[in-house]
Amino acid sequence: MKSLNYLAALALALLFQGIQAAPLSFKVDQAQQPADDTTQPAQVPAQGLSLVPQAARQPAYAEPVVLNQIVAIVNDDIILHSELEEARLDVIAQLQKKQTELPPRAVLEKQVLEKLIVERLQLQLAEQSGVNIDDTTLNNHMRELARKNDVTLTQFRDVLESEGYDYGKFRESLRKQLVVNRLRQQVISGRTKVSDQEVDNLLANLDAAQQSDVQYHLAHILIAVPEGASPDQIQAAQARAEQLVALLRVDADFTQTAIAESDGTTALEGGDIGWRNMGQMPTLFVEPLKDMQVGDISDPIRSPGGFHIIKLVEQRGSDRHMTNQTHVRHILLKPDALHTNEEVRTRIEQIELRIRGGEDFANLARANSQDTLSAAKGGDLGWVSPGDLVPEFEEMMNSLDPGQVSYPFETQFGWHIVEVIGRREYDSTEEYKRSRARQLIRERKTDEQTFLWLRRLRDESYVEYRLLDT
């Protein structure tokens, strides 16, 4: 909760509105009023306004006591000493948790004040630009924080209060953070472009640095072909190898099969040939491995000595990335100037009834969906990975079984009906690498653009320091 000093400062600030000669710090005047002044209204002394009750006032000529002081003027706003002190104590607590040595008080105060100034400038710009976070959005973020801590929102509140945090103050601090983040996204996102060439260059550099570290754990079966074998013998060996591959891909145990069937030198070890990097790999294994996932069985690989079958048991030293993908389609309706949110909801509920009555989802999507790109494909969004869609959409999608249609639900884009077509585990390593590289470049560029933008915002604003020794 805000301190009494802070509330007193706010009261005084309201009283001083419009008075050009108002002092820029709030002081208690402790000069004694005349004892016989009982009939006239209390007068405001020229040197300041007293908030101390008559009976509690100190003797005349006592030194003024500072209740709260303006430490900075930021455009048409102010930062009070109480705000600075609260922020300073928060930073100290964070540094102590990390067991970081504290800098001198003056240095820390100056750093914290500068942070408050930059935050205040961004909040001012957000207000001017109409950027805000409503209570519904804020509550959703609070619930997400609670979920990440494996507690309910009520439990999350109890934990915060047990650790000395004011829940209301925490909410408003989070709201400010979200407002600043949204403002930055709007300002910076249009300035941050990443080209395919930049992604290619980064990946080439990463591959050059890391490729030698990639290792593969392989198991191997050899169906040997005698030297000078006849075409019939070769054909028989190939047929046997293909039969084993078919059995292994269904449910046959590779180790037992290798022991029983392999003509290789590692047959008694279940075909295990251990960890190999590309430099140690037989050349004929390199190309098949590029398209294999952990657990995959290769097609028979021909060599002068016979037909080889390999299994990729494990892989390390690379960013192999498996993704659970969902094939999904949807119908989207949006409120607009002519159709209220309730009208849109009623309309999409009618479409849902038609789907459940047997009408074709794709045809209804083409005729009604306002997502023009997917509507042309019958609402089909294709195979999507976690994080591709907004959280509310993904939550609904993940709750459905293949072939199941959702009830109408709302996201920031409007009202949706979703149908899950199928699910799969997908090796998205290459896509992941490109996406990760693009993200790394974008983050770097965003950091650079944000720094330049904040510096420009700071330079173009009016800031006056009132903190001593600054």
Secondary structure, 3 states (H helix, E strand, C coil): CCCHHHHHHHHHHHHCCCCCCCCCEEEECCCCCCCCCCCCCCCCCCCCCCCCCHHHCCCCCCCCEEEEEEEEEECCEEEEHHHHHHHHHHHHHHHHHCCCCCCCHHHHHHHHHHHHHHHHHHHHHHHHHCCCCCHHHHHHHHHHHHHHCCCCHHHHHHHHHHCCCCHHHHHHHHHHHHHHHHHHHHHHHHHCCCCHHHHHHHHHHHHHHHHHHCEEEEEEEEEECCCCCCHHHHHHHHHHHHHHHHHHHHCCCHHHHHHHHCCCCCHHHCCEEEEEEHHHCCHHHHHHHHCCCCCCECCCEEECCEEEEEEEEEEECCCCCEEEEEEEEEEEECCCCCCCHHHHHHHHHHHHHHHHCCCCHHHHHHHHCCCHHHHCCCCEEEEECCCCCCHHHHHHHHCCCCCCECCCEEECCEEEEEEEEEEEEEECHHHHHHHHHHHHHHHHHHHHHHHHHHHHHHHCCCEEECCCCC
